[in-house]
Structure formats: structure tokens, C-alpha cells
Amino acid sequence: MEFDRIHFYTQDAAALRDWFVTKLGFQATADYQNRHTHTEVVNSGNICFVLSSPLTPASPVSSWLRLHPTGIADVSFRVKNLELAMARAATQGAKVLQPIQEGFKVGGCFKWAKIAGWGDLSHTLIEGIGENPLPPNSLNLPLFTKIDHIVLNVETGDLSTAVDWYQRVLGFQAEQNFDIQTEKSALRSRVMVHAEGGVQLPINESASANSQIQEFLDANRGPGIQHMALQTDRIVGVVTDLRSRGLPFLPVPWTYYTELQKHQNYVPTDWQEIVACQVLADWQEDTPAAMLLQIFTQPIFAEPTFFFEIIERRFALVNDQKVQAGGFGAGNFRALFEAIEREQMKRGSLRDDSDFRF
């Protein structure tokens, strides 16, 4: 299983297309409309985003936007055997929104179907499309290589049920657990990974009444996709490029790097550039060169809901074998949590709350 296209619902697809082109360096590759819905498509390498806005109140996009602000409505997965995947989903009680259908595009035919996911999220399952190629007029190296992971926020008390649903219906497995707490708020997270292809889907729930997860749920009016990580193999250069485009990132205090260097037993050649770009860094003690590097944007829409992460998973050479940084570093996870808390305090949505629910 791999991530395929990600479908955003918004009031103005053309404006969102322009944002992706201007701020993230994507390319506009297609646009089309029917009687009720206008759709734009943007790509960066093998990453494909579909952006739809309503033309009439009868559009399904209009119905969704009456319930939620702009955000991700559908996360598509590429599967090896659609019939088998749909049979499993149906057997496990998933609601089938669209049965298996066939289509054609350059390079051959494909099959797809859609099921209801968690909350108002849906999942389109696709077989036979393959990767999204670079547009024929693409001259520049894309900034991103693939979608690394996508994060789902659920209501308090729903984490174990959501984890169970993604295990039973889609075959995910729980790999990492995080319980993060500061003096002001707390959250719980379970990292779900698919055995076939390595798709990663962390699921979060709030463990305090005023956490950043609860702020998202309030602004989004229910559960939904909180953020998406775009992977790159040159994070310093990419972040420098994105900043020059005016993309704002969450600030990181210098004390973070002061503390980090107390435990640092390996210094990459570009460490000063990493610090200057305010990129978070984590590593395993036995493979310090396999650094996990992450940075997070400010929320990209009007509400404090969805944001992007830029991530690089570096390699280390161990016994003549290349080992890549995997999973999610606990240090980076906590640093992100604290960075978002600081933004919450600026918005006035965070107060002291000792009523943690662990």
C-alpha cells in the first residue's frame, strides 16, 4: 500500500492551486469541472493533490464544507489487489461509498473504489495507476520525493477505536506509542504503519481539555487530517527555498539546540545550516548519522487546523549496509508539541489545565 492522491475540499480551488504553486513549488497539471464542482490538480514529483470547490449547492464539496472548513476530505491509497482490499473492508463493516469501477488513462487502465473513513474522511483505494510521473514540461527538480506520513486527529476517547478500525479494515499495525505532557496540556498518539508498503498514519487524541488536538477538533468541527509530511532528501535547501517564497514555519527557540548539543555524539557537516534553518533533529544513539530532520509550517488556512511538515530521513552506514532513519523521534515529537503550544498561547487558546486524562 502507498499513498496516492490527496483530495482537498475548499471554497476556491483556483486560489488554493495558486498557493501550492507559489508557496510549495508545485506545478498545476490539470483542471476540469462538471455541472456542480470545479477541480484543479497540482503535482510535485510523485505527489498529487486534487483541489475541488463547489459551483452549486448540489456539489458534494458544498455539503462537506457546510460541516468543516477547508481541509482534506479524501486520502487515497494505492493497493496491489483492489478486490481483496475491498472484500476485507466490507467484511469488517466499512461503509462502501462507491463500488469498484474501471477507468483509463495514459499508460493503461485502473480500478478504484471508495469507503468511508474516520469521521467525514473517506479513503479511495486504487489499483493499476502507478506513480504520478513528472509533467512533460517539468524542467526543475521537484522539492519533495513523496508523502512520508499523514496524521489523523480524533475525539478524546476514540483513539483505541480508531486504531482498531484501521487495523481491521485496512490492515494497518500499531508500531509506536507517544504520551506527551507539559505543564499546560497533553496528547496521546499511536503510529499506524501498513505492512505492505510502509504507509504511516499516526492517530492523535487529546489528553487534556485545552490541548492543540482539542483546538484542532473545535476549529475543524470534528476529527480530521491535522498535517501531512512531505519527504525530501535536501531539507536545508528546500526550507531555504520555501522561506524565500514566504512560507512561514513554526519558530524553534535556541535553547532547543543548546540542550540537543549536550547529548550530541555526531555532528553532520551541515549542522550549522540545520540550526540556522530551525530544523528539528533526532537520532538513535547507535546510528547517529541516520538523522531524522523535521520542520513544521504554520497552519496554512484561516483556522488553526491543517499544516505541513517537511521531513528528511538520512542514512547511516552500518556494517557496509545503509540504514535510514525510521519512525518518529520522541524528542522531535515533544518539540513539535511545545512549538504548537507557544502558537496556541499567542492565539489565547491555551490556559493552564492540570486535568490530564492518561
N, C-alpha and C positions, 0 to 999 in steps of 0.2 A: 504494500500500500504506500502511496505517495500523495503529497498534496497536489491538487490540480488547481483549477481557477478558484478565485475568491470573489464572491459577489457582494458588492456594497449597494445598499439602497440609500438614496439621497434625493433631496428636492431638486437638485440641479446637476445632472450628470456631466454636462459640458464644463461647468466650473470646477468640479472635482477632477475631471480629466486634466484640465489646465494646471491644477495644483500638483498632481502627480508628475506631470511633465516638468514643471518649473522647479519644484522643491525636491523631488526624489530622482529626477533624471530618467523617468520612464519615457517610452515612446507611445504615442497614440497610433494604434494599428487598425482599428475598425470602428464603425458606428452604424447603427441601424435602428429602426423603430417600427412598431406596429401601431394600431389604432390607439392603444392606451399607454404605451411605455416607450421611452427613449433610452437607448443603451449605447454606451461608449466602452471601448476595450483598450487597455494600456498594458504594455509589456516591459519587462526588464530582464533580458536573457530568457530564462525558462520560467520566470514568474509572470503570471497572467492575472490581472484584476479586471473584473467586469463591473461596470458602474451603471446603475439604472435609476431613472427618475420617472415619475408619473406624468402622463399627458392629460389624463382624465381621472375622475374619482373611481372609475371602474378598474384602474390598474391595480394589480396585486401589490405593487410598490406603495401605492397610496394607502392601502389597507394596513400595511406593515408600519408605515410612517405615522399613522394615527396612534400606534401603540408605543413607538420608540423613536428616538432621534436618529439622525444619520449614523449608519454603522454597518456591520457585516451581517447579512441575512442568511448567507449560504456558504458553507465550507465544503468544497468538492474534494473527493478522494479518488485517485486513480487506482483501480483494482485489477488483479490478474484474471479473475473469474467472476463476472458480474452475477451470473445465475446463482453461483454458490453463495456469494455475499448477500444477495437479496433473499435467498432461501433462509439463511441464518438469521437475518434481521427480522423477517416475517415470523419465523418460528419463535423468536424471542420477544415478540409482541410489538415490534416497531410499527408505527403508522406509515403505510405506503402512500406518499403524496402523488407520485407518478410512476406507473409500472414501467418495465423495461421497454425502451424504444430504440430504434436504429436510426443512424444518420450518416451523412457522408461529408468528407472534407478532403482537402488536398492530401494525398498520401494514403487514402483508404477510408474504410468505414469504421464506425464506432458504435457502441451501445451505451445507454445511460438510463438511470432511474433515480428517483429522489425519495428520501424518507424524512420524516420529522425528527429533528434532533432534540437537544435540551431546550426547554422554553420555546421561544419562537424561532430558534435557529433550525435550519434544515441542512441536510447533507445529500449532495448529488454524488452518486457513485458512477464512475465512468470506466469503461474498458475499451482499449484499442486506439486511443488518440495518440499516445506517446507524448514526448515532451513538446513544449511550445517553442518552436525554433525562433531564432533572431529574425526580425523583419528583413527582407532583402535589401532595404536601403540603409541598414544599420552600419555605420562606419565607426562608432565609438564602442569601446569595451564596456559592457554593462557594469554598473556599480555592484550588483548583487548576483550571487550564484544560484540561490534557491531560498525557499521558505524553510527556516530552521524549526520553528515551532509556533503554535498559536495557543493563546491562553483563554480559558473559559472561566468566568465568574458565575457562581451560583449562590442562591439564597442560603442563609445560615441554617444549618441542619440538613441541607441537601447534598453535602459533599459525598458521603458514603453511597447514597442512592445514585448520584450521577456517575461515580466511579464504577459502580456495579453495572449501570446501563451501558456504558461504553465498553466494558469488558464483555458483557453478554452479547450485545447487538453487533458490535463492530470488531471485536477481537483484540481490544487494547489490553495491556497489562500494566499494573501499578509498579513503578520502579523506584521512585524516590518520594520521601515524605518530608515536608517542611512545616514546622510550627514556629512562626516568627512573632515575637512580642517585644514591644518597647514600653516605656512608661505611659504612653498615651493610647496605644491601640495594638491589635493583634490580628493575625490571619493564620489559616491552615491551608496547606497546598499538597496535592498529590500529583505527581508527574506520571502521566499515562504514555506508554510507548507501544507502538504496534510491532509485533514480532516480525512481520513481513514488510520490510522497507524502512522501519525505524521512524515513522511519523511520531512526533512528540506533541502531546496535548496536555499541558498542566491544567489542573482544575483547582480553583481557589474558592474558599468561603471565608466570610468574616468571623472572627472570634471575639469581636467587641462591637458595641453599638455604633461607634463612630469611625470605624476603620476605613481605609481607602477602598476596600471592596464594597463596603456598605454605601459609600459615597457614589461609586460607580452604579450600583444597583438602583439607588434613588434617582440618579440622573438618567440612566438608561431605561428606567421604569421596568425593571426586571432583569433576569440573567442574560448574559450575552458575552460576546468576544471582547475582552479587555485590551489585549495587544497582540501584535504579530511580530516575530523576529525574522529579519531579513539577513541571510548569511552572506558574508564577504570574505575574501582572502587577503584584504588590504584595508583594514579598518581605519588606520590613521589617515591614509589618503582619501578614503571615502568620506569620513567625518569632516575633514577639512573642506572637501568639495561641497558637502551638504550645508555646512555653516556658511560658505560663501554664497549659497543660494538663498540664505535667510531662514533655514530650518532651525528652530530653537530646540535645545536639548535641556534635560534636567541638569542643573549645576551640581557639582560634587565638591565638598569642602576639602581644602588642602590637608586637613587633619586625617582624612581617609588615607592619603598616600603616606603620611608620616607613620601612621600605625601599620600600614601594609609593609613598609620597608623594614620594620622591626623583625618581621618573620620571613623576609625575602632571602632565599638562598640561590637565586638565579636572576641575572639582570640581562634582559634582551637588549640587543644593540639599539633598538628604537625606544627604549624605556622613557627617555625624556620627552619624546614626541607623544607617547601614550599618556603621560601625566599632563602634558600641555593640552591635549585634546579632552581631558577629563573622562577618559575611558576607564571603566571598572575592570579589575584584573583578579583572577583567581587561578589556582593551580593545585595539583596533587604533589605532596612532598617528594614522592618517588619519581615523578616525571615533571619537574618544574618548567621545562621548556614547552610542554604542551599546555600553553596558557589559554584560559577562557577569557576572552575580552568582550565586554558589552557596554553599550551606551543606549540611553533611552530618550526619546523625544518628549517634548511637552504634548499634552492632548492636542490632536490635530483638528478637532471640531469645536463648535461653540461650547459644548458641555464637557465637563471633566470625565470623559468616557474613554474613547479609543486612542491609543498611541502606538508608535512603532519602536521597535528595538533593532539596533544594528549589532550583529554578533560575528566574531571571528573565533574559530576553533583551531588553534595552532597545533603543530605536530612536534613530537619528540622522537628521537632515535633511541630505541631500547633493544639491545642485542641484535643490532642490524635490522630491526623492524620499526616501521613508522607507526607511532601511537598518537592518535588525535584526542584532543580534549573532548570529553563527552559529558552528558548530563548537565547539571546545573550546580554551580558552586554556592555553598551556603553563605559564604562571605558576600558574594555579589548579590544574592537574593536579599539579604538583610540590608545591604547598602541601597538597593533599589527601594525597598520598603521605607527606609528612613528618608530618602530623597523625595518620595511622593508625599510623605508626612509633612515635610517642610513646605511643599507646594500647597497642601491642604491648609496649613496654618496661615499662609498668605491669603487663601480664599476665605478663611474664617470658618471652615467646616470641620475643624478638629479641636476638640476640647479634651481635657484630662478625663480618662474613663478607666477606672480600675476594675470594671465588671467584665473580666475576661472569661471566655467560655471554652476553656480547654478541657 
